Amino acid sequence: MEKFNTELIVNYISEGKITINEFCKRCKISHEVFAKILNNKFNFRLNALLKIAKVLNKNVCDLFIDAN
C-alpha cells in the first residue's frame, strides 16, 4: 500500500522556516487537505498533489512511498 512521503513536506516547511499557513497559501490548498495528506488519507482532489509537487519542485511520484 502506498503512503504519502510527508517527510518531504515537513522538511520543506522546516528548512524554509515557513508556517503551515504559508505552505498552504503557496500550494493553494486548504488546511483540511493539508491535514488529510499528513494523516495519509486519500479523500481529496488529486490536483492538490499536483500543486504540492509544483511548490516542492518534485515529481508527483516522489510524493509517494511504498509502505511495505
C-alpha positions as semicolon CSV with decimal commas, in nm:
position;residue;x (nm);y (nm);z (nm)
1;M;0,000;0,000;0,000
2;E;0,121;0,347;-0,083
3;K;0,166;0,629;0,166
4;F;0,242;0,994;0,121
5;N;0,601;1,097;0,171
6;T;0,513;1,351;0,438
7;E;0,881;1,394;0,521
8;L;0,925;1,595;0,200
9;I;0,657;1,839;0,312
10;V;0,776;1,861;0,671
11;N;1,136;1,920;0,558
12;Y;1,027;2,189;0,311
13;I;0,838;2,370;0,585
14;S;1,116;2,345;0,845
15;E;1,406;2,421;0,609
16;G;1,218;2,715;0,459
17;K;1,121;2,835;0,807
18;I;0,764;2,888;0,693
19;T;0,436;2,822;0,868
20;I;0,179;2,563;0,769
21;N;-0,045;2,852;0,673
22;E;0,223;2,989;0,437
23;F;0,277;2,643;0,285
24;C;-0,095;2,607;0,220
25;K;-0,105;2,951;0,059
26;R;0,191;2,869;-0,166
27;C;0,027;2,543;-0,273
28;K;-0,321;2,696;-0,290
29;I;-0,466;2,415;-0,079
30;S;-0,681;2,426;0,232
31;H;-0,564;2,339;0,580
32;E;-0,811;2,050;0,570
33;V;-0,642;1,900;0,265
34;F;-0,301;1,955;0,426
35;A;-0,415;1,763;0,736
36;K;-0,554;1,479;0,524
37;I;-0,223;1,442;0,343
38;L;-0,021;1,439;0,665
39;N;-0,258;1,174;0,804
40;N;-0,233;0,964;0,484
41;K;-0,599;0,999;0,398
42;F;-0,675;0,987;0,029
43;N;-1,016;1,157;0,023
44;F;-0,931;1,483;-0,155
45;R;-0,892;1,600;-0,512
46;L;-0,579;1,485;-0,687
47;N;-0,500;1,832;-0,818
48;A;-0,386;1,913;-0,463
49;L;-0,095;1,673;-0,513
50;L;-0,005;1,844;-0,838
51;K;0,002;2,179;-0,662
52;I;0,218;2,047;-0,379
53;A;0,459;1,877;-0,619
54;K;0,498;2,202;-0,811
55;V;0,580;2,402;-0,496
56;L;0,823;2,134;-0,376
57;N;0,976;2,117;-0,725
58;K;0,925;1,741;-0,724
59;N;0,758;1,484;-0,945
60;V;0,418;1,368;-0,819
61;C;0,562;1,015;-0,795
62;D;0,810;1,144;-0,536
63;L;0,519;1,227;-0,305
64;F;0,451;0,857;-0,251
65;I;0,645;0,586;-0,071
66;D;0,583;0,215;-0,052
67;A;0,452;0,130;0,294
68;N;0,560;-0,234;0,274
